[in-house]
Amino acid sequence: MEIRSVAVIGAGTMGAGIAQVCAQAGWQTHLFDAFPEGLERGMNAINEFWDNGIARGKTTSEQKEEWSSNINTFSDLREAVKDVDLVIEAVPEIMEIKARIFHVLSIETKEDCILATNTSSLSISDIASASGKPDKVIGMHFFNPVPIMKLLELIKHDDCSEETIAIAQAAGEAMGKTTILVNDVPGFATSRLGVVIGNEAIRMLADGVASASDIDTAMRLGYKHPMGPLELTDLVGLDVRCDILNNLAESFADESYRPHPLLVKHVEAGDLGKKSGKGFYDWTSGEKVERDGA
């Protein structure tokens, strides 16, 4: 099956980015969010990205006009997913919410529609079981910022069909991504490695080993990471990383995966990283600034 139309469920940071790359791939893209203000923020983020690209000479006004014509926004889930070839769910990492959405998708999508979840840690098999057609369900784990990051982690579960995998791989290629295929285990490959490194960096910061910027510089220059683990945690969201670590601890029955108390402290204070203005760095000025005692 050739993908011609896509519905993206959730217009947050990840959903907006996914909708953007789908529109740029030439697909008719339906961006859904239950809240009008969420749709507005998502579209503003997309347009800001394109406008910045035009200002830097990376894209043209004609390209923006073409891509914009591919996106339509929806506040009715059933209308958003009607007759599309692919649905990509990008709502918060709460199994109950995802299960409810996939139950609706099992009823409202056409028979051959591929159903993908952008979860970074939850069981694809559990999500698929709520869909009524698990052979059509696959994990498509994108990375933030979606329009820039080239990796797309595809996660297969026991009931996922080879056809579904092939279509997801082709879709990833059409979006300009390099895909990897992993099995449905907690944390998959990327989240499991990423959060462990990030949690240890937080422990080092709390222990006074070095400042946040020096820890990040060590990993960028010493190990050629494009971004340090603390800056990356701010970009992904401290709450997201906290949830992943707790999920790993419960899935493996291993308390060593539990989020460091400093991470929990920030989340409880509402310091969730760049999206809230503060995390391990202060982003309120629009630039990354070292925080004292973070």
SVG drawing of the C-alpha trace seen along z (x, -y; Angstrom):
<svg xmlns="http://www.w3.org/2000/svg" viewBox="-16 -37 53 50">
<polyline fill="none" stroke="black" stroke-width="0.4" points="0.0,0.0 1.3,-3.5 0.8,-6.2 -1.1,-9.2 -2.8,-10.5 -1.9,-10.5 -3.6,-11.5 -1.4,-12.6 -3.1,-12.4 -1.9,-15.1 -0.5,-18.5 2.2,-18.8 5.9,-19.1 6.2,-15.7 2.8,-15.6 3.4,-18.9 6.9,-17.9 5.5,-14.6 2.7,-16.4 5.3,-18.8 7.5,-16.0 4.4,-14.2 3.3,-17.4 6.8,-17.8 6.6,-14.3 3.7,-15.3 1.0,-13.5 -2.4,-15.0 -1.9,-15.4 -4.7,-15.6 -3.5,-17.1 -5.9,-16.3 -5.9,-17.7 -8.8,-17.7 -8.0,-21.3 -8.2,-24.2 -5.3,-26.0 -3.2,-22.8 -3.9,-22.9 -3.0,-26.6 0.3,-26.1 1.1,-23.1 0.5,-25.1 2.4,-28.1 5.4,-25.8 5.3,-24.4 5.0,-27.8 7.8,-29.2 10.1,-26.4 9.3,-27.0 9.7,-30.8 13.1,-30.3 14.1,-28.1 13.1,-30.8 15.1,-33.4 18.2,-31.1 17.8,-30.4 17.1,-26.7 13.6,-26.7 11.5,-28.9 8.2,-30.7 6.9,-28.5 7.8,-25.3 6.1,-26.6 2.9,-27.4 3.0,-23.9 3.6,-22.2 1.0,-24.3 -1.7,-23.2 -1.1,-19.6 -2.1,-20.2 -5.6,-20.4 -6.5,-20.6 -9.2,-18.7 -10.9,-18.7 -13.0,-15.6 -11.0,-12.4 -13.4,-10.4 -13.3,-13.0 -9.5,-13.2 -8.9,-9.5 -11.6,-8.8 -10.2,-7.1 -6.5,-7.9 -3.8,-5.3 -1.7,-5.8 -2.4,-7.1 0.4,-8.2 -0.6,-8.7 1.6,-11.1 -0.3,-11.7 1.2,-11.7 2.8,-8.5 -0.3,-7.2 -1.4,-3.7 -5.1,-4.4 -5.2,-7.3 -3.5,-5.4 -5.7,-2.4 -8.8,-4.5 -7.6,-6.1 -6.6,-2.8 -10.0,-1.4 -11.6,-4.3 -9.1,-3.8 -10.1,-0.1 -13.7,-1.3 -13.2,-4.5 -10.3,-3.7 -10.5,-1.8 -9.5,1.9 -6.1,1.6 -5.0,-1.5 -1.7,-1.2 -1.8,-2.3 1.4,-3.6 2.2,-4.9 5.0,-7.3 5.5,-5.9 9.1,-6.0 8.7,-3.3 5.2,-1.7 4.4,1.8 3.5,1.9 1.8,5.2 -0.5,3.8 -1.4,0.8 -2.0,3.1 -4.4,5.4 -6.7,2.4 -6.9,1.8 -8.8,4.9 -6.3,5.4 -2.9,5.9 -1.3,7.0 -1.7,3.4 -0.1,1.8 3.6,0.8 5.7,-1.5 7.1,-4.5 9.4,-6.3 10.5,-9.7 13.1,-12.0 12.9,-15.7 13.1,-17.9 11.4,-15.7 12.1,-17.7 15.9,-17.6 16.6,-14.2 17.1,-11.5 16.4,-8.4 13.1,-6.6 12.9,-3.6 10.4,-1.1 9.2,1.4 7.6,4.7 5.6,6.9 4.7,10.6 1.5,10.0 2.8,7.2 2.7,8.3 5.6,8.2 3.5,6.0 3.0,3.5 6.7,3.4 7.5,2.9 5.0,0.0 6.4,-1.7 9.9,-1.4 8.8,-2.9 7.0,-5.7 10.1,-6.5 12.2,-6.7 9.6,-9.0 9.9,-11.3 13.7,-11.4 14.4,-9.1 16.8,-6.3 14.9,-3.4 16.0,-0.8 13.9,2.2 13.8,3.4 11.7,5.8 9.0,4.8 11.0,4.8 10.8,2.0 12.6,-1.1 13.3,0.5 16.9,-0.4 17.1,-4.2 15.1,-5.2 16.7,-2.6 20.2,-3.7 19.3,-7.4 17.6,-7.6 20.3,-5.6 23.0,-8.0 20.8,-11.0 20.0,-9.6 23.7,-9.1 24.5,-12.6 21.8,-13.9 23.4,-11.9 26.8,-13.4 25.3,-16.9 23.7,-16.2 27.0,-14.8 28.9,-18.0 31.1,-16.1 30.9,-19.0 28.5,-21.7 25.7,-20.8 27.4,-22.6 30.7,-20.8 29.1,-17.4 27.3,-18.1 30.6,-19.4 32.3,-16.2 29.9,-14.0 29.8,-16.2 33.5,-16.6 34.7,-13.4 32.2,-11.0 31.0,-13.0 27.4,-13.2 25.6,-15.9 24.1,-17.1 24.9,-16.6 22.6,-14.3 21.3,-17.2 20.5,-19.5 18.8,-16.6 16.8,-15.8 15.6,-19.5 14.7,-19.2 12.8,-15.8 11.1,-16.9 12.0,-16.0 8.6,-14.6 8.9,-12.3 12.2,-11.0 10.9,-10.5 8.0,-8.4 10.3,-6.3 12.6,-5.5 9.7,-4.5 8.3,-2.3 11.7,-0.6 12.0,-0.1 8.6,1.6 9.0,3.6 12.4,5.1 11.6,5.1 14.9,3.2 15.1,0.2 18.4,-1.0 16.3,-2.4 14.3,-4.7 14.7,-8.5 17.3,-10.3 15.7,-12.4 16.9,-15.6 15.0,-14.7 11.9,-14.0 12.3,-17.3 12.4,-19.3 9.3,-17.5 7.4,-18.1 8.3,-21.8 7.1,-22.1 10.6,-22.6 10.1,-20.3 12.8,-21.6 12.7,-23.8 8.9,-23.5 8.3,-25.0 11.2,-27.5 13.4,-25.8 15.0,-22.4 18.6,-21.8 19.1,-25.0 17.1,-28.3 15.5,-28.7 13.3,-31.7 15.4,-34.1 15.1,-31.8 18.7,-30.7 20.2,-28.0 21.6,-29.6 23.3,-27.7 21.2,-27.6 22.8,-28.0 22.1,-25.0 20.1,-23.1"/>
</svg>
